[in-house]
Amino acid sequence: MTQDVKKTDRDFLSRRAHSLADMRRLAQQRLPRVVFDFVDGGAEDELALRRNEAALAQTLLLPRPLEGTSARDQSIELFGQRLSGPVLIGPTGLAGLLWPRAEVASARAAVAAGTVYTMSHASTVAIEDLAREVSGDLWMQVFMYRDRELTRAFSERAHASGYRALVLTVDNQVPGWRERDLRNGFTVPLRLGVGNVLDMGLHMRWLLRMALGPRFTLANYSREGDSDIMSLAAKMGSLLDPGASWKDVEWLRQLWDRPLLLKGILHPEEARRAVALGIDGIIVSNHGGRQLDAAPASVEALPGVVDAVAGRVPVLLDGGVRRGSDVLKALALGAKACLIGRPQLWGVGVAGEAGVAWVLQLLRTEIDRVMAMCGWDRIADINRSSLFTPPAQDGAQLTPTAAETPRPG
């Protein structure tokens, strides 16, 4: 990307994207509906998706402005690496639907910002290619497959390519029922209606980018003579193993000699067991509301997991972060850092690498501003005493249901 293009994108974003909600609206305008809904939607009634945002919005901070903060340091250390702040990019599959080779764009933005990029198993760029093109803090996501040799192969490829941590996602062994995708015909095989095809034609910037970019495929699953996206997508569903168990976690722990994290943990007992098996980190996540719609919000489950882990390994939060203040709320509840998914996809869908960089900058600026308002010099100053607990009132409902909290935009 040339400096002129970067400057043009930054100028546009500085005028139009003052928040992540603005970035979401821009993505909605610039992407075909079927693509935007794939990113934006959740499972079933999307209650868990909305609950993630609502639960964070209702968590309150308790400022102490007279503590004084002439300068704020939001850097953290994670697995021996010093990161610029507590926001990491989590794994998001099929990002290349939004921007050609989106994974490279997002990873470059993350590394430039001094943070971590986590590659999805379902990336449109190969494990080796991303590592070759982007040097920095890269993590890799894997699943537990029926054929354990495929899990082994992904792990060994990531290890050989220098990925610094492995993230085993455990809550997606049975795919969620994502009704927006079903209504849009975004299925295997595709069943796009005339309206969706016409809508794609109306989004010419996206259409031209995709037409002129490299062939779209699930790069990490491709083999010679087997790179068709539909055949690969159909095959992926049969690869996942609903019977995966703790024995498989033990097996992967023995295979991988760098930091290993479990993503999709909500139950405190699972967190305790993971630590006992030598897992290096826990990611509290309900998969962005895309799996079990009856699951609690990630931030609602966070305190129980933090207490169960008792400081033995870092706990990260994934799901619902839409403001820098959300990050600080999670840290106050005991998280070490937060992962973002949809916000970085909105960013890459709007302006590629520059869009992701802008998303990270928005969050960094908001974190700094809130730290100043609350009187916190360092991330280490933030703990549960930093939260405000409103007095309970008889008959009052302090936590609205997801149905009462419609999504913005």
N, C-alpha and C positions, 0 to 999 in steps of 0.2 A: 504494500500500500504506500503510495507516494505521500510526501508531506503535504502537498496541496490538497489531496483528497481528505487526509486526516483533518486538516484545518477546516475544510468545508463542512465535514461531518460534525466537528466540535462546535462550530459556529451555529449550525442548525440545532444541535441538541441543547446548546446553552440557551437558545430562545424557546424551545418547545418542550424540553424534558426536564422539569424541575423536581420530579419525583419518580419513583418506580411506577406509580399509577399512571403518570404521563407516558412513561415508556411503554406500558401495557397498551394504552390507547393508540399510540403510534404503531405498535406492532399489529394491532387489530386492523388498522387502516391499511397497512402495507402488505399484509399476508392474506392469501385466500382463506376463506372461512374454514375450509376443511383442515388446513394446516394450523391456523390459529387455534381452532378448537382442540386439535390433537395435543397441543402444548398446554392449553388453558384448562381443559376439562379434567374431571375426576371420575370416580366410580359411582355408579347408581345415581342416587339423588344429590351427590356432591356435598353431603353434610360434613364429612371429615375434612374435605378441602376448605370449606368455609369456616369450620371450627378452628382450624389451624390459625387463620388470620384473626378470627374473633377473640380467641383465647389470649393471643398476644396483645391485641388492642386493649383488652380489659385489664391487663397486668399494668400496674402503676408504679412509677419510680418516685422515690422520696428525696428531693434535692436538699443539698446543704451548701448553698451558694457562698456562704461566708468562709468556707474552707479555703477558697482562693485557688485559682488554677491559671497561672500565667502561661503555662505550656502543658500540653497533654501528650502522653505517650500511649498509643493504642497497640503497640507491637506485642506479640506473644511468642513464646517458644513452644514448639510442638515437635516431638520426636527428634530433638536435637537441632531443629532448623528454626532460625529466627525469621518470623513472618511479620510483614508490615502492619497487619491488623487481624482481627478475629473473624474475618469473612473469607471463606473458601468457596470454590466452585465445585458443586457436587456433580455426580454422573447423570447425564441426560441423554437418552437414546435418540437416534435418528435426527440429531441436530442439523445434519446436512440437508434436511428438508427446507430449512429456513434460509440457509446461505450456503453456497458451495464450500465444502471443506470447513464447515463451521467450527469443527473441533480445533483446527489449527488457529483460527481467528481467536477463539475464546481462550485457548491455552496461552497464546502470545500476550493477550491482554492481562491474564492472570499473572504470568511471570513478570511482565513489566511493572505490575502493581505490587510485586513482592509477596504474592500469595500462591496457593496451591490450585492446580487444575486436576480434576479427577476424570479420567477417560471412562466412558461407558463401554460396556461390552458390545453394545449395538451402535458403535460409532461408524461413520462413513469414511473414516481415515484409519489406516491400519496402525496397530500398536507400534510397530517399528518406525513407520513414517513420521508419526507425531513426535516420537523421541528424537528422531534425527533432525527434524525441523525446529523443534522447540526445546531448548536446554533450560531446565529449571526444576521446580518442585512439581513433579508429576506423580499422581497416584493412579492406580488401575482398579476398575471394578470387575469382579467375577461373580458368577452364579455357580451353584452346585448342579451339575448336569447328570442325567442318567448315565451317560458315559463319562466316568470320572477322568478318563484320559483327556477329554476336552478341557475340563477344568485345569488339569495339570498343564496342558499345552499353553493355555492362556497365561497361567501363572509363570511358567518358565520363559515364555516370550517377554512378558513384562519384566521379569528379573534380568534377563539378558540385555534388555533395552535400557536398563537403569532406572526403572520406576521405583520410587522410594517407599511406597506403601501399597498394600493390597487391601481392597474393600470388598468383603464378601456380603452381598445383599441377600438377606434371608427371608424377606417378606413378599417375594414375587414368584414363588414356585408354582403357584396357580394364578394365571393372569386375571386381573380385575375386570369387572363388567362395566366397560366405559361407554355409556349410552350415547354421548355426543358423537363419538366415532361411529357407532352403529347407525345412528340417524343420518350421518353424513355419508355413509357408505365407505368409510375409511376402514375397510376390513380386508381379510385375505380369503379369497381374491377381492380386489377392489370392486365396489359397486357404486361408483360415482354417478350421480344423476346429471341431467342436462344442466340444471342450475349450478351445480358445483363446477362443471366444465366451463360454463360461461363466466362464472366468478373468477376462475383462474385467468381467463383471457382478459379480464378487467384489471388485473394486477400485473401490468406489463413489466415493471421493474423486476419483480420476483420471477416472472416467466422467462425473461431474457437472461437473468443470472443463471437460472437452472438450465436453460437450453444451451448456454455457452460454456457452462462449467463441466467438470468431469462427470462421467457416468455415475449415477447415484447407486450405491450398493452398500451392503453391510460388510465393510471391508475385512473385519476380523473373522468372518465366517466364510469368506469367499475362497473357493479353490478353483483351480484351472478348469474351465468349462462349466462352472457352477457359480455364476455371479449375478444371476437374475434376482432382482430385489424381491419379487413376489415368491419365488420358490424358496429363497432363503428365509423370508419372513414366515412362511408356512412351516418350514422345517424347525425354526427356533422354538415354536410352541411345543413341539414334541420332545425337545431336548431337555427341558427343565424337569427336575425330579421332585415331586411333592413329598416323597418319602425321605428327603434329606434330613439328617439327624446330627446329634452332637458328635457321633463317631466321625462324621465327615468333617466337622469343624476341627476335631483333633488331627485328622489326617492332613488337612490343609495347613494347620499350624506346624506340623513336622516338615512339610514341604517348603514353606516360605520362611526365610530367616531374617526378614525385615519386618517393620511394623505391620501388623495385621489387625484390621478393624472389622467389626460386625455392624452392618447397617440394617435397620429395621427392628431394632429392639425397643419394646415398650414396657415389658414386664420386668420388675426388679429382680425376680428370681433368675430370669434368663441372663441378666447383667451379672449377677453374682457367679453364675456357673461359667459364663464366658471368661471372667477374670481368673477363676480357678483353673481354667484350661490354658491360661497363658496368652489370652487375647490382649492386644496392646491398647485398644481403644474401642469405645462404644459410640455408635451414632444412633441417637434416639430419633426415630422417624416412623411416620405412618405412610410413607411413600408418596408424600404430597397429596394424600387423599385419593390416590389412584388405585388402591387395593381394597382394603376392608372399610366400607363406608361407616360401619358402626364402631370404628376405632376411636380412641380419645385423640385429641390434638397432641401433637408432639410435645408442646410445652407443658401440657397438663401431665404427661407421663414423666417429664424430665426430673422433677424433684425426687420421685421415688427411685429412679435409676441412679441419680447422683448419690443419694443416701446409701443405696445398696453397694455401690462401687467404693464408697468411703475414701476417695482420693487415690486409690491404687492405680487407676489408669485414667486418662482424659476422657471426658464425655462430651460429645459434640451434638448439636441440635440441627435437625434438617426439617424444614417445613414451615411455611407461613411468614417468613421474614420479608417485610415490605418497607421497613424503615430502619435507620440506624438505631433508633431507640429500641426496636424489637431485639436487635443483637444484644444490647446492653441488658435488657430484661432477662434474656436467656443466660447471660453471664452471671447476673445476680442470683439466678436460681441454681448456679453451679456448673453451667456449661463452660468448656474451655474455648469454644469457637462455634460458629454457625456455618452451615453450608447453604448456598442458594442454588436453585434449579431454574424455575420459571423466569425469574428476573434476568438471568444471563441469557436465556433464550429470547426473551423480548429484545434485549439489547442487540444480540447478534442478528436477529431478524430485521431490525431497523437499520443498522449501520455496520454490520460485521464486527471486526475487531474494535473499531472506534466506539460502537454501541456498547460492547461489553466493558470496555475501559470506562465509559461514562457511567454505567451502572455501578461499578466498583468505586468510582470517585464520588458519586452521590452518597453511597453508604458511608464511605470514609469521612466525608464532610459532615454528614448528619451525626455520626458517632462522636466526632470531635466537638461539635456544637452542644450535644447533649451532655457530654462529659464536663464541658465548661459550665453549663447551667446547673449541673448537679454537684459541682465541686470535687470532681475526681481527677487527679493527676495521672493515674496509671490504671490499667485494667485490673491490677491486683487489688485496688482499693474497693472494687465492686463485689458485694456479697448480698446475702439475703436481707441484711439490715438496710440495704439500698432500696427496698421495695416498700410500698405503702399498702397496708391491708385495711380496707374500709370496714367500719363496724357493721356487723350483721344486723339486719332489721327483720323483725318478725313479719313473715309473709312476703318479704321482698325477694325478688329473683335477681341476684347479682350477676348471673351469667346467662345472658340471653341464648336461646337455642339458635342453631345455625339457620333455621328458617326465618328467624327475625333479623338476621344480619346479612342482607343481600350483598353480593360482591360488587365492588365499584366498577364503573365502566359499562 
